[in-house]
Amino acid sequence: MRFRQKMLLVMVWLLTLSYGVGGVLLIRQNFTSSLYQVENSARESYEMILQTVQLVNAVDIQQDFSSISNALNRLNVVDSLIGMKLSRGDKVLYANGETVADIDSNVEFESVLFSRDTRHLYQIKGLVTTNGKPLELVVLYDISPIYQARDAQVNTYHRVFIVLIIAGGFAAWITTYLMTKPLAKVSRTARALALGQLDARVNSKTSDEIGQLGSDFDNMADRLSENINELRMSMVHQEQFMGSFAHELKTPMTSIIGYADLLRSQSLSGEEAQEAANYIFSEGKRLESLSFKLLDLLMMKKEDINLVPTDMKSIIENLTMHLQPVYRKNNISLQCRCAPGYCLTEPDLFRSVLNNLLDNARKALDNGGNILILGERVKGYYRIRVFDNGRGMPEEAIKHITEAFYRVDKSRSRAQGGVGLGLALCKEIIDIHKGTISFASREGNGTCVTVVLKETEA
């Protein structure tokens, strides 16, 4: 059974229960009140008749009871009064209307409610003493109209009850339909997502709990879609990585196999053999460098790095001081201007980042040039910028510069010993440090690499 049907049945059941119990209690209360009023009215009428008998008895000293009979005839004008009897012992002094019921009791006042011939009767009996002898007065009232009114109310209530249940059931159906419609939409959206329609959304327009559920479901679907797209992009990157890796292995392996076969199959002069051995050695070193870089990338993703407060000015200035003599031999001016500041880093890894950035800047300078490292504090962050006035990069290359094996100029990079993994490694290290790395460059105007880390106390 569907949730909508369950809600409908529960609502109709509650509606029936509330109408049923409420209607029964209302009719019963109304009937009890009406019966109480009729009984009080009958008692008041009886009290008046009884007082009249006492009064006439006190005045009539002949005791032939003719005056009492006449008075009782004149009082017998109430519509509901259908029977009256006055007696002394077994002798009936006055009787009029329907026969009253015999009640064996010696109490001075008693009332009884009973039925006769589908009618509901109310009888009152009382005693009055005259000249030391008791008289018994019994009066019979027909209170059937009260019961008839109750029956009429019950019949009317039954008709109204049926109409209300039908109308209430229809209203409950509309209500449950409107309440569960968003749930049905969530269900359809879930089925659509399961079938691969990642753009399916609930787009809830209400702000209640069900609307919030729809919004949460859409947020989950957005995140799921992002994860799937990320997985797809990851698979694409992995395929590109494997293709690039295979290509990187192909060239040095071809050279190594070719020169090794040349050494194995032909008799070469000492100079030629030396040249072949040099080629094999250089290509082997390039393969070794490639394996180390790949190992570093894998280790960055698996190891837990311990970060400690590091003096950024000190680490940058020390590295610059050690590299300046080497760069000066290549007609490269390496300068450093850094403000004091502390960041949480792993010093060795961060030196590796700086080394890679400076090495890339060096490779971008064909015939010498200038490299500047600028470190400054900016609103709770420490920003490091590496400037060079080299050949720069096209805008399209900046989007892929941190991808593994990507090189702007492949032939030049190979000639300089690059494998295209340096900036990919830098990005992994910066991510571990919860920092950011960005590039700005223009062909012929140099490049600026910016690294931003959050500052900390010393």
C-alpha positions as a Markdown table, in Angstrom:
| # | Residue | x | y | z |
|---|---|---|---|---|
| 1 | Met | 0.0 | 0.0 | 0.0 |
| 2 | Arg | 1.3 | 3.4 | -0.9 |
| 3 | Phe | 2.1 | 6.1 | 1.6 |
| 4 | Arg | -0.6 | 8.3 | 0.1 |
| 5 | Gln | -3.2 | 5.6 | 0.6 |
| 6 | Lys | -2.1 | 5.1 | 4.1 |
| 7 | Met | -2.4 | 8.8 | 4.9 |
| 8 | Leu | -5.9 | 8.9 | 3.3 |
| 9 | Leu | -7.1 | 5.9 | 5.4 |
| 10 | Val | -5.7 | 7.4 | 8.6 |
| 11 | Met | -7.3 | 10.8 | 7.9 |
| 12 | Val | -10.7 | 9.3 | 7.0 |
| 13 | Trp | -10.5 | 7.1 | 10.1 |
| 14 | Leu | -9.7 | 10.1 | 12.3 |
| 15 | Leu | -12.5 | 12.1 | 10.6 |
| 16 | Thr | -15.0 | 9.3 | 11.2 |
| 17 | Leu | -13.9 | 8.8 | 14.8 |
| 18 | Ser | -14.1 | 12.5 | 15.6 |
| 19 | Tyr | -17.5 | 13.1 | 13.9 |
| 20 | Gly | -18.9 | 9.9 | 15.3 |
| 21 | Val | -17.8 | 10.4 | 18.9 |
| 22 | Gly | -18.5 | 14.2 | 18.7 |
| 23 | Gly | -22.0 | 13.7 | 17.2 |
| 24 | Val | -23.0 | 11.0 | 19.7 |
| 25 | Leu | -21.8 | 13.0 | 22.7 |
| 26 | Leu | -23.6 | 16.1 | 21.4 |
| 27 | Ile | -26.9 | 14.3 | 20.8 |
| 28 | Arg | -26.7 | 12.6 | 24.1 |
| 29 | Gln | -26.0 | 15.8 | 26.0 |
| 30 | Asn | -28.9 | 17.5 | 24.2 |
| 31 | Phe | -31.2 | 14.7 | 25.0 |
| 32 | Thr | -30.2 | 14.5 | 28.7 |
| 33 | Ser | -30.7 | 18.2 | 29.0 |
| 34 | Ser | -34.1 | 18.1 | 27.4 |
| 35 | Leu | -35.2 | 15.1 | 29.5 |
| 36 | Tyr | -34.0 | 16.9 | 32.6 |
| 37 | Gln | -36.1 | 20.0 | 31.7 |
| 38 | Val | -39.2 | 17.9 | 31.0 |
| 39 | Glu | -38.8 | 16.0 | 34.3 |
| 40 | Asn | -38.5 | 19.3 | 36.2 |
| 41 | Ser | -41.5 | 20.7 | 34.4 |
| 42 | Ala | -43.6 | 17.6 | 35.2 |
| 43 | Arg | -42.5 | 17.8 | 38.9 |
| 44 | Glu | -43.4 | 21.5 | 39.1 |
| 45 | Ser | -46.8 | 20.6 | 37.5 |
| 46 | Tyr | -47.3 | 17.8 | 40.0 |
| 47 | Glu | -46.3 | 20.0 | 42.9 |
| 48 | Met | -49.0 | 22.5 | 41.8 |
| 49 | Ile | -51.7 | 19.8 | 41.6 |
| 50 | Leu | -50.7 | 18.4 | 45.0 |
| 51 | Gln | -50.8 | 21.9 | 46.6 |
| 52 | Thr | -54.2 | 22.4 | 45.0 |
| 53 | Val | -55.5 | 19.2 | 46.5 |
| 54 | Gln | -54.2 | 20.2 | 50.0 |
| 55 | Leu | -55.8 | 23.6 | 49.7 |
| 56 | Val | -59.2 | 22.3 | 48.5 |
| 57 | Asn | -59.1 | 19.6 | 51.2 |
| 58 | Ala | -58.5 | 22.2 | 53.9 |
| 59 | Val | -61.4 | 24.3 | 52.7 |
| 60 | Asp | -63.9 | 21.4 | 52.1 |
| 61 | Ile | -65.0 | 20.3 | 55.5 |
| 62 | Gln | -67.8 | 17.9 | 54.2 |
| 63 | Gln | -65.1 | 15.5 | 53.0 |
| 64 | Asp | -67.2 | 14.2 | 50.0 |
| 65 | Phe | -64.3 | 15.1 | 47.8 |
| 66 | Ser | -66.5 | 16.6 | 45.1 |
| 67 | Ser | -64.6 | 19.9 | 45.3 |
| 68 | Ile | -61.3 | 18.1 | 44.9 |
| 69 | Ser | -62.5 | 16.2 | 41.9 |
| 70 | Asn | -63.7 | 19.5 | 40.3 |
| 71 | Ala | -60.4 | 21.1 | 41.0 |
| 72 | Leu | -58.5 | 18.2 | 39.5 |
| 73 | Asn | -60.7 | 18.3 | 36.3 |
| 74 | Arg | -59.9 | 22.0 | 35.9 |
| 75 | Leu | -56.1 | 21.3 | 36.3 |
| 76 | Asn | -56.1 | 18.6 | 33.7 |
| 77 | Val | -55.2 | 20.9 | 30.9 |
| 78 | Val | -51.5 | 20.2 | 30.4 |
| 79 | Asp | -50.9 | 18.5 | 27.0 |
| 80 | Ser | -48.4 | 16.0 | 28.3 |
| 81 | Leu | -50.6 | 15.0 | 31.3 |
| 82 | Ile | -52.5 | 11.9 | 30.2 |
| 83 | Gly | -53.6 | 10.3 | 33.4 |
| 84 | Met | -54.4 | 11.1 | 37.0 |
| 85 | Lys | -55.7 | 9.1 | 40.0 |
| 86 | Leu | -56.5 | 10.1 | 43.6 |
| 87 | Ser | -57.1 | 7.3 | 46.1 |
| 88 | Arg | -57.3 | 6.6 | 49.8 |
| 89 | Gly | -56.1 | 3.1 | 50.5 |
| 90 | Asp | -57.8 | 0.7 | 48.1 |
| 91 | Lys | -60.6 | 3.3 | 47.3 |
| 92 | Val | -60.3 | 5.4 | 44.2 |
| 93 | Leu | -61.6 | 8.9 | 44.9 |
| 94 | Tyr | -60.8 | 10.3 | 41.4 |
| 95 | Ala | -59.5 | 8.8 | 38.1 |
| 96 | Asn | -59.1 | 10.4 | 34.7 |
| 97 | Gly | -57.3 | 9.6 | 31.5 |
| 98 | Glu | -55.0 | 6.6 | 31.1 |
| 99 | Thr | -54.5 | 4.1 | 33.8 |
| 100 | Val | -51.5 | 4.7 | 35.9 |
| 101 | Ala | -49.0 | 2.1 | 36.8 |
| 102 | Asp | -49.1 | 0.4 | 40.2 |
| 103 | Ile | -46.1 | 1.2 | 42.3 |
| 104 | Asp | -45.7 | -0.8 | 45.6 |
| 105 | Ser | -44.1 | 1.8 | 47.8 |
| 106 | Asn | -44.9 | 3.7 | 50.9 |
| 107 | Val | -42.7 | 6.7 | 50.3 |
| 108 | Glu | -44.2 | 10.1 | 50.3 |
| 109 | Phe | -42.8 | 11.0 | 46.8 |
| 110 | Glu | -41.6 | 8.8 | 44.0 |
| 111 | Ser | -41.1 | 9.2 | 40.2 |
| 112 | Val | -40.6 | 6.5 | 37.6 |
| 113 | Leu | -39.8 | 6.5 | 33.9 |
| 114 | Phe | -41.1 | 3.6 | 31.8 |
| 115 | Ser | -42.4 | 2.7 | 28.3 |
| 116 | Arg | -45.8 | 1.6 | 27.2 |
| 117 | Asp | -47.0 | 0.8 | 23.6 |
| 118 | Thr | -43.9 | 2.4 | 22.0 |
| 119 | Arg | -44.4 | 5.5 | 24.1 |
| 120 | His | -42.2 | 6.9 | 26.9 |
| 121 | Leu | -44.1 | 7.8 | 30.1 |
| 122 | Tyr | -43.1 | 9.6 | 33.3 |
| 123 | Gln | -45.2 | 8.9 | 36.4 |
| 124 | Ile | -45.1 | 10.8 | 39.7 |
| 125 | Lys | -46.6 | 9.5 | 43.0 |
| 126 | Gly | -47.0 | 11.5 | 46.2 |
| 127 | Leu | -48.9 | 11.3 | 49.5 |
| 128 | Val | -50.9 | 14.1 | 51.2 |
| 129 | Thr | -52.5 | 13.7 | 54.7 |
| 130 | Thr | -56.1 | 14.9 | 55.3 |
| 131 | Asn | -57.7 | 14.6 | 58.8 |
| 132 | Gly | -55.0 | 12.2 | 59.8 |
| 133 | Lys | -55.6 | 9.9 | 56.8 |
| 134 | Pro | -53.3 | 9.8 | 53.7 |
| 135 | Leu | -54.4 | 10.4 | 50.2 |
| 136 | Glu | -52.3 | 9.1 | 47.3 |
| 137 | Leu | -52.0 | 11.3 | 44.1 |
| 138 | Val | -50.5 | 9.7 | 41.0 |
| 139 | Val | -50.0 | 11.7 | 37.8 |
| 140 | Leu | -48.9 | 10.3 | 34.4 |
| 141 | Tyr | -47.1 | 12.3 | 31.8 |
| 142 | Asp | -46.3 | 11.5 | 28.1 |
| 143 | Ile | -42.8 | 12.5 | 27.3 |
| 144 | Ser | -42.5 | 10.7 | 24.0 |
| 145 | Pro | -41.9 | 14.0 | 22.1 |
| 146 | Ile | -38.4 | 14.2 | 23.7 |
| 147 | Tyr | -37.5 | 10.8 | 22.4 |
| 148 | Gln | -39.0 | 11.5 | 19.1 |
| 149 | Ala | -36.9 | 14.6 | 18.9 |
| 150 | Arg | -33.8 | 12.6 | 19.8 |
| 151 | Asp | -34.6 | 10.0 | 17.1 |
| 152 | Ala | -35.1 | 12.8 | 14.5 |
| 153 | Gln | -31.7 | 14.3 | 15.5 |
| 154 | Val | -30.1 | 10.8 | 15.2 |
| 155 | Asn | -31.6 | 10.4 | 11.7 |
| 156 | Thr | -30.4 | 13.8 | 10.7 |
| 157 | Tyr | -27.0 | 13.2 | 12.1 |
| 158 | His | -26.7 | 10.0 | 10.1 |
| 159 | Arg | -27.4 | 11.8 | 6.9 |
| 160 | Val | -25.1 | 14.7 | 7.7 |
| 161 | Phe | -22.5 | 12.2 | 8.9 |
| 162 | Ile | -22.5 | 10.3 | 5.6 |
| 163 | Val | -22.2 | 13.6 | 3.7 |
| 164 | Leu | -19.4 | 14.9 | 5.9 |
| 165 | Ile | -17.5 | 11.6 | 5.6 |
| 166 | Ile | -17.8 | 11.7 | 1.8 |
| 167 | Ala | -16.8 | 15.4 | 1.6 |
| 168 | Gly | -14.1 | 14.9 | 4.2 |
| 169 | Gly | -12.7 | 11.9 | 2.4 |
| 170 | Phe | -12.5 | 13.9 | -0.9 |
| 171 | Ala | -10.8 | 16.8 | 0.9 |
| 172 | Ala | -8.4 | 14.3 | 2.6 |
| 173 | Trp | -7.6 | 12.7 | -0.8 |
| 174 | Ile | -6.8 | 16.2 | -2.3 |
| 175 | Thr | -4.7 | 17.0 | 0.8 |
| 176 | Thr | -2.7 | 13.7 | 0.7 |
| 177 | Tyr | -2.2 | 14.2 | -3.0 |
| 178 | Leu | -0.8 | 17.7 | -2.6 |
| 179 | Met | 1.3 | 16.6 | 0.5 |
| 180 | Thr | 2.8 | 13.6 | -1.2 |
| 181 | Lys | 3.2 | 15.0 | -4.7 |
| 182 | Pro | 6.8 | 16.3 | -3.8 |
| 183 | Leu | 7.6 | 12.9 | -2.4 |
| 184 | Ala | 6.5 | 11.3 | -5.7 |
| 185 | Lys | 8.7 | 13.8 | -7.5 |
| 186 | Val | 11.7 | 12.9 | -5.3 |
| 187 | Ser | 11.0 | 9.3 | -6.1 |
| 188 | Arg | 10.9 | 10.0 | -9.9 |
| 189 | Thr | 14.1 | 12.0 | -9.7 |
| 190 | Ala | 15.8 | 9.2 | -7.8 |
| 191 | Arg | 14.8 | 6.7 | -10.5 |
| 192 | Ala | 16.0 | 9.1 | -13.2 |
| 193 | Leu | 19.4 | 9.4 | -11.4 |
| 194 | Ala | 19.6 | 5.7 | -11.1 |
| 195 | Leu | 19.1 | 5.4 | -14.9 |
| 196 | Gly | 22.0 | 7.8 | -15.4 |
| 197 | Gln | 20.1 | 11.1 | -16.0 |
| 198 | Leu | 22.5 | 13.2 | -13.8 |
| 199 | Asp | 20.7 | 16.5 | -14.6 |
| 200 | Ala | 17.4 | 15.3 | -13.0 |
| 201 | Arg | 16.4 | 17.5 | -10.1 |
| 202 | Val | 13.4 | 17.9 | -7.8 |
| 203 | Asn | 13.3 | 21.7 | -7.9 |
| 204 | Ser | 11.1 | 21.9 | -4.8 |
| 205 | Lys | 9.1 | 25.1 | -4.5 |
| 206 | Thr | 7.9 | 24.7 | -0.9 |
| 207 | Ser | 9.7 | 25.5 | 2.4 |
| 208 | Asp | 8.2 | 22.8 | 4.6 |
| 209 | Glu | 9.9 | 19.6 | 5.7 |
| 210 | Ile | 9.1 | 17.9 | 2.4 |
| 211 | Gly | 10.4 | 20.9 | 0.4 |
| 212 | Gln | 13.5 | 20.8 | 2.5 |
| 213 | Leu | 13.9 | 17.1 | 1.7 |
| 214 | Gly | 13.7 | 18.0 | -2.0 |
| 215 | Ser | 16.3 | 20.7 | -1.6 |
| 216 | Asp | 18.6 | 18.4 | 0.3 |
| 217 | Phe | 18.0 | 15.7 | -2.4 |
| 218 | Asp | 19.0 | 18.2 | -5.1 |
| 219 | Asn | 22.1 | 19.2 | -3.1 |
| 220 | Met | 23.0 | 15.5 | -2.8 |
| 221 | Ala | 22.3 | 15.0 | -6.6 |
| 222 | Asp | 24.6 | 18.1 | -7.3 |
| 223 | Arg | 27.3 | 16.6 | -5.2 |
| 224 | Leu | 26.9 | 13.2 | -6.8 |
| 225 | Ser | 27.0 | 14.7 | -10.2 |
| 226 | Glu | 30.1 | 16.6 | -9.3 |
| 227 | Asn | 31.7 | 13.4 | -7.9 |
| 228 | Ile | 30.9 | 11.5 | -11.0 |
| 229 | Asn | 32.2 | 14.2 | -13.3 |
| 230 | Glu | 35.3 | 14.3 | -11.1 |
| 231 | Leu | 35.7 | 10.5 | -11.5 |
| 232 | Arg | 35.2 | 10.9 | -15.3 |
| 233 | Met | 37.8 | 13.6 | -15.4 |
| 234 | Ser | 40.1 | 11.6 | -13.2 |
| 235 | Met | 39.8 | 8.6 | -15.6 |
| 236 | Val | 40.5 | 10.9 | -18.5 |
| 237 | His | 43.5 | 12.3 | -16.6 |
| 238 | Gln | 44.7 | 8.8 | -15.8 |
| 239 | Glu | 44.4 | 7.8 | -19.4 |
| 240 | Gln | 46.3 | 10.9 | -20.4 |
| 241 | Phe | 48.8 | 10.2 | -17.7 |
| 242 | Met | 49.3 | 6.6 | -18.9 |
| 243 | Gly | 49.6 | 7.8 | -22.5 |
| 244 | Ser | 52.1 | 10.5 | -21.5 |
| 245 | Phe | 54.0 | 8.1 | -19.3 |
| 246 | Ala | 54.2 | 5.5 | -22.1 |
| 247 | His | 55.4 | 8.2 | -24.5 |
| 248 | Glu | 58.0 | 9.4 | -22.0 |
| 249 | Leu | 59.4 | 5.9 | -21.7 |
| 250 | Lys | 59.3 | 5.2 | -25.4 |
| 251 | Thr | 61.9 | 7.8 | -26.4 |
| 252 | Pro | 64.7 | 7.0 | -23.9 |
| 253 | Met | 64.0 | 3.2 | -24.2 |
| 254 | Thr | 64.3 | 3.4 | -28.0 |
| 255 | Ser | 67.6 | 5.3 | -27.7 |
| 256 | Ile | 69.0 | 2.9 | -25.0 |
| 257 | Ile | 68.0 | -0.2 | -27.0 |
| 258 | Gly | 69.3 | 1.3 | -30.3 |
| 259 | Tyr | 72.7 | 2.2 | -28.9 |
| 260 | Ala | 73.0 | -1.0 | -26.9 |
| 261 | Asp | 72.3 | -3.0 | -30.0 |
| 262 | Leu | 74.8 | -0.9 | -31.9 |
| 263 | Leu | 77.4 | -1.7 | -29.2 |
| 264 | Arg | 76.4 | -5.4 | -29.3 |
| 265 | Ser | 76.3 | -6.0 | -33.0 |
| 266 | Gln | 79.0 | -3.8 | -34.5 |
| 267 | Ser | 82.7 | -3.1 | -33.8 |
| 268 | Leu | 83.0 | 0.6 | -33.0 |
| 269 | Ser | 85.9 | 2.8 | -32.4 |
| 270 | Gly | 86.7 | 4.0 | -29.0 |
| 271 | Glu | 85.2 | 7.4 | -29.6 |
| 272 | Glu | 82.0 | 6.0 | -31.1 |
| 273 | Ala | 81.6 | 3.5 | -28.3 |
| 274 | Gln | 82.1 | 6.3 | -25.8 |
| 275 | Glu | 79.5 | 8.4 | -27.5 |
| 276 | Ala | 77.0 | 5.5 | -27.5 |
| 277 | Ala | 77.7 | 4.8 | -23.8 |
| 278 | Asn | 77.1 | 8.5 | -23.1 |
| 279 | Tyr | 73.7 | 8.4 | -24.8 |
| 280 | Ile | 72.8 | 5.2 | -22.9 |
| 281 | Phe | 73.9 | 6.9 | -19.6 |
| 282 | Ser | 72.0 | 10.2 | -20.2 |
| 283 | Glu | 68.8 | 8.4 | -21.2 |
| 284 | Gly | 69.1 | 6.1 | -18.2 |
| 285 | Lys | 69.5 | 9.1 | -15.9 |
| 286 | Arg | 66.4 | 10.6 | -17.5 |
| 287 | Leu | 64.5 | 7.4 | -16.8 |
| 288 | Glu | 65.8 | 7.5 | -13.2 |
| 289 | Ser | 64.7 | 11.1 | -12.8 |
| 290 | Leu | 61.3 | 10.2 | -14.1 |
| 291 | Ser | 60.9 | 7.3 | -11.7 |
| 292 | Phe | 62.0 | 9.4 | -8.7 |
| 293 | Lys | 59.5 | 12.2 | -9.7 |
| 294 | Leu | 56.7 | 9.6 | -10.0 |
| 295 | Leu | 57.6 | 8.1 | -6.7 |
| 296 | Asp | 57.5 | 11.6 | -5.1 |
| 297 | Leu | 54.1 | 12.2 | -6.5 |
| 298 | Leu | 52.8 | 8.9 | -5.1 |
| 299 | Met | 54.4 | 9.5 | -1.7 |
| 300 | Met | 52.8 | 13.0 | -1.5 |
| 301 | Lys | 49.3 | 11.4 | -1.7 |
| 302 | Lys | 50.0 | 8.6 | 0.9 |
| 303 | Glu | 52.2 | 10.0 | 3.6 |
| 304 | Asp | 51.1 | 12.1 | 6.6 |
| 305 | Ile | 53.2 | 15.2 | 6.6 |
| 306 | Asn | 54.2 | 16.9 | 9.9 |
| 307 | Leu | 54.0 | 20.7 | 9.5 |
| 308 | Val | 56.0 | 23.0 | 11.8 |
| 309 | Pro | 56.2 | 26.8 | 12.0 |
| 310 | Thr | 58.8 | 27.9 | 9.5 |
| 311 | Asp | 60.6 | 31.3 | 9.1 |
| 312 | Met | 59.7 | 32.0 | 5.4 |
| 313 | Lys | 62.3 | 34.8 | 5.0 |
| 314 | Ser | 65.1 | 32.5 | 6.3 |
| 315 | Ile | 64.3 | 29.5 | 4.2 |
| 316 | Ile | 63.9 | 31.6 | 1.0 |
| 317 | Glu | 67.1 | 33.7 | 1.6 |
| 318 | Asn | 69.2 | 30.6 | 2.4 |
| 319 | Leu | 68.1 | 28.8 | -0.8 |
| 320 | Thr | 68.7 | 31.9 | -2.9 |
| 321 | Met | 72.2 | 32.4 | -1.4 |
| 322 | His | 73.2 | 28.8 | -2.3 |
| 323 | Leu | 71.8 | 29.0 | -5.8 |
| 324 | Gln | 73.2 | 32.5 | -6.8 |
| 325 | Pro | 76.7 | 31.2 | -7.7 |
| 326 | Val | 75.2 | 28.5 | -10.0 |
| 327 | Tyr | 72.8 | 30.9 | -11.7 |
| 328 | Arg | 75.5 | 33.6 | -12.0 |
| 329 | Lys | 77.5 | 31.2 | -14.3 |
| 330 | Asn | 74.5 | 31.2 | -16.7 |
| 331 | Asn | 74.3 | 35.0 | -16.7 |
| 332 | Ile | 71.2 | 34.9 | -14.5 |
| 333 | Ser | 70.7 | 37.5 | -11.7 |
| 334 | Leu | 68.8 | 35.9 | -8.8 |
| 335 | Gln | 67.5 | 38.3 | -6.2 |
| 336 | Cys | 65.4 | 38.0 | -3.1 |
| 337 | Arg | 63.3 | 40.5 | -1.2 |
| 338 | Cys | 61.3 | 38.9 | 1.6 |
| 339 | Ala | 59.5 | 40.2 | 4.7 |
| 340 | Pro | 59.6 | 38.2 | 8.0 |
| 341 | Gly | 56.7 | 35.8 | 8.4 |
| 342 | Tyr | 56.0 | 32.3 | 9.7 |
| 343 | Cys | 53.9 | 29.5 | 8.1 |
| 344 | Leu | 53.2 | 25.9 | 8.9 |
| 345 | Thr | 55.4 | 23.9 | 6.4 |
| 346 | Glu | 57.5 | 20.8 | 6.0 |
| 347 | Pro | 60.8 | 22.6 | 5.3 |
| 348 | Asp | 62.4 | 20.0 | 3.0 |
| 349 | Leu | 59.2 | 19.7 | 0.9 |
| 350 | Phe | 58.8 | 23.5 | 0.7 |
| 351 | Arg | 62.5 | 23.9 | -0.4 |
| 352 | Ser | 61.6 | 21.4 | -3.2 |
| 353 | Val | 58.8 | 23.7 | -4.3 |
| 354 | Leu | 61.1 | 26.7 | -4.4 |
| 355 | Asn | 63.8 | 24.7 | -6.2 |
| 356 | Asn | 61.3 | 23.6 | -8.9 |
| 357 | Leu | 59.9 | 27.1 | -9.4 |
| 358 | Leu | 63.4 | 28.6 | -9.6 |
| 359 | Asp | 64.5 | 25.8 | -12.0 |
| 360 | Asn | 61.6 | 26.5 | -14.3 |
| 361 | Ala | 62.4 | 30.2 | -14.2 |
| 362 | Arg | 66.0 | 29.4 | -15.1 |
| 363 | Lys | 64.9 | 27.2 | -18.0 |
| 364 | Ala | 62.7 | 30.0 | -19.4 |
| 365 | Leu | 65.8 | 32.3 | -19.7 |
| 366 | Asp | 67.6 | 31.4 | -23.0 |
| 367 | Asn | 70.5 | 33.9 | -22.9 |
| 368 | Gly | 70.5 | 35.0 | -19.2 |
| 369 | Gly | 68.1 | 37.3 | -17.5 |
| 370 | Asn | 66.7 | 38.2 | -14.1 |
| 371 | Ile | 64.8 | 36.2 | -11.5 |
| 372 | Leu | 63.2 | 37.9 | -8.4 |
| 373 | Ile | 61.7 | 36.2 | -5.4 |
| 374 | Leu | 59.3 | 38.5 | -3.5 |
| 375 | Gly | 57.9 | 37.5 | -0.1 |
| 376 | Glu | 55.3 | 39.6 | 1.7 |
| 377 | Arg | 52.6 | 39.4 | 4.3 |
| 378 | Val | 49.1 | 40.1 | 3.1 |
| 379 | Lys | 46.1 | 40.1 | 5.5 |
| 380 | Gly | 47.0 | 37.0 | 7.5 |
| 381 | Tyr | 48.7 | 35.2 | 4.6 |
| 382 | Tyr | 52.2 | 35.0 | 3.3 |
| 383 | Arg | 52.6 | 35.5 | -0.4 |
| 384 | Ile | 55.6 | 34.3 | -2.4 |
| 385 | Arg | 56.0 | 35.5 | -6.0 |
| 386 | Val | 58.7 | 34.3 | -8.4 |
| 387 | Phe | 59.3 | 36.6 | -11.3 |
| 388 | Asp | 61.4 | 36.0 | -14.5 |
| 389 | Asn | 61.8 | 37.9 | -17.7 |
| 390 | Gly | 62.0 | 34.8 | -19.8 |
| 391 | Arg | 60.0 | 33.8 | -22.9 |
| 392 | Gly | 56.7 | 33.3 | -21.0 |
| 393 | Met | 53.9 | 31.0 | -21.8 |
| 394 | Pro | 50.7 | 31.1 | -23.9 |
| 395 | Glu | 47.4 | 31.5 | -22.0 |
| 396 | Glu | 46.2 | 28.1 | -23.0 |
| 397 | Ala | 49.3 | 26.5 | -21.5 |
| 398 | Ile | 48.7 | 28.0 | -18.1 |
| 399 | Lys | 45.5 | 25.9 | -17.7 |
| 400 | His | 47.5 | 22.6 | -18.0 |
| 401 | Ile | 50.8 | 23.6 | -16.5 |
| 402 | Thr | 50.4 | 21.6 | -13.3 |
| 403 | Glu | 49.3 | 18.4 | -15.2 |
| 404 | Ala | 51.7 | 15.5 | -15.1 |
| 405 | Phe | 54.0 | 15.3 | -18.2 |
| 406 | Tyr | 52.8 | 18.6 | -19.6 |
| 407 | Arg | 55.5 | 20.7 | -21.1 |
| 408 | Val | 55.0 | 24.0 | -23.0 |
| 409 | Asp | 57.9 | 23.3 | -25.3 |
| 410 | Lys | 58.5 | 19.6 | -25.4 |
| 411 | Ser | 61.7 | 19.6 | -27.5 |
| 412 | Arg | 63.3 | 22.3 | -25.4 |
| 413 | Ser | 62.2 | 20.6 | -22.1 |
| 414 | Arg | 63.8 | 17.3 | -23.1 |
| 415 | Ala | 67.0 | 19.0 | -24.1 |
| 416 | Gln | 67.1 | 20.7 | -20.6 |
| 417 | Gly | 66.4 | 17.4 | -18.9 |
| 418 | Gly | 62.8 | 18.0 | -17.8 |
| 419 | Val | 60.1 | 15.3 | -17.6 |
| 420 | Gly | 57.1 | 17.5 | -17.0 |
| 421 | Leu | 56.5 | 16.5 | -13.4 |
| 422 | Gly | 58.0 | 19.4 | -11.5 |
| 423 | Leu | 55.0 | 21.7 | -11.3 |
| 424 | Ala | 52.6 | 18.7 | -10.7 |
| 425 | Leu | 54.8 | 17.8 | -7.7 |
| 426 | Cys | 54.7 | 21.5 | -6.6 |
| 427 | Lys | 50.9 | 21.6 | -6.7 |
| 428 | Glu | 50.7 | 18.4 | -4.6 |
| 429 | Ile | 53.0 | 19.9 | -2.0 |
| 430 | Ile | 51.1 | 23.2 | -1.9 |
| 431 | Asp | 47.8 | 21.3 | -1.5 |
| 432 | Ile | 49.2 | 19.5 | 1.5 |
| 433 | His | 50.1 | 22.8 | 3.0 |
| 434 | Lys | 46.5 | 24.1 | 2.5 |
| 435 | Gly | 47.9 | 26.8 | 0.2 |
| 436 | Thr | 47.3 | 27.9 | -3.4 |
| 437 | Ile | 49.6 | 28.2 | -6.4 |
| 438 | Ser | 48.8 | 30.3 | -9.5 |
| 439 | Phe | 50.5 | 31.4 | -12.7 |
| 440 | Ala | 50.5 | 34.6 | -14.7 |
| 441 | Ser | 52.4 | 34.8 | -18.0 |
| 442 | Arg | 52.5 | 36.3 | -21.4 |
| 443 | Glu | 54.6 | 35.1 | -24.3 |
| 444 | Gly | 57.8 | 37.2 | -24.6 |
| 445 | Asn | 57.1 | 39.1 | -21.2 |
| 446 | Gly | 58.1 | 36.5 | -18.6 |
| 447 | Thr | 56.2 | 34.6 | -16.0 |
| 448 | Cys | 55.0 | 35.2 | -12.4 |
| 449 | Val | 54.3 | 32.2 | -10.1 |
| 450 | Thr | 52.4 | 33.0 | -6.9 |
| 451 | Val | 52.3 | 30.8 | -3.8 |
| 452 | Val | 50.0 | 31.8 | -0.9 |
| 453 | Leu | 50.2 | 30.1 | 2.6 |
| 454 | Lys | 48.3 | 31.0 | 5.8 |
| 455 | Glu | 50.4 | 32.7 | 8.4 |
| 456 | Thr | 50.9 | 31.3 | 11.9 |
| 457 | Glu | 52.7 | 32.4 | 15.1 |
| 458 | Ala | 56.4 | 31.5 | 15.6 |
